[in-house]
Amino acid sequence: MQVFEGEGWRLRLDPDRSHHPVLIGGSDWASEFSWREARELGDLAAALVHEWEALVDRLMPEETLVLELERELGPGSLWMELAGDCRRWSLRFVLSPEPARRGLEAGWGPGAAQAFCTALRSLDLRASAGPGPPPG
């Protein structure tokens, strides 16, 4: 088992748990995710951070930026938003349920969002032995 946590966020990987081996949490919430859901969340977060990094030097100090992405997950979807200014940003997401599954809306404030994304990027969820579609 791997456990990572900091002020306002946590991430736990337990490959021995078959259906929901990834626990992701914020300051007052936590939920278990499948390998696929965790990979998709990581991919969307990385894409939003990459876009923010490409645009941040064009922002005036008083300007804010809101970026959104959504991805279909077969039945269901994952939507994510990065909102902030040229120094700090927050991240939130909505995991819309597929039939007979749970949904979730949650996020991380400034500081916690950046630390969580850094930890998530350091993991290779695609190389995990967990079940799910092949990387691609």
URTACOR-V558476 format. One record per pair of residues at least 6 apart in sequence whose ideal C-beta (glycine too) atoms are under 6 Angstrom apart, sorted by the first residue. I is the first residue (numbers start at 1). GAP is how many residues later the second one is. Records with the same first field share a line. If there is no record, write none. Layout:
I=GAP ; GAP
//
This chain:
1=13
2=11
3=9
4=7 ; 115
6=109
8=19 ; 104
9=17 ; 99 ; 103 ; 106 ; 107
10=15
11=13 ; 108
12=11
13=9
14=7
15=6 ; 114
20=12 ; 14
21=109
22=11 ; 16
23=7 ; 9
24=9
26=80 ; 82
29=77
31=73
35=93 ; 95 ; 97
36=96
38=87
39=86
40=31 ; 38
42=78 ; 83
44=25 ; 36
45=72
47=22
48=19 ; 21 ; 34
49=68
51=16
52=30
56=30
59=27
64=21
66=17
67=15
68=13
69=11
70=7 ; 9
71=7
75=23 ; 24
76=20 ; 21 ; 22
77=19
78=17
79=15
80=13
81=11
82=7 ; 9
83=7
88=22
90=19 ; 20 ; 23
91=16 ; 17 ; 22
92=15
94=11
95=8 ; 9
96=7
97=6
108=8
126=9
//
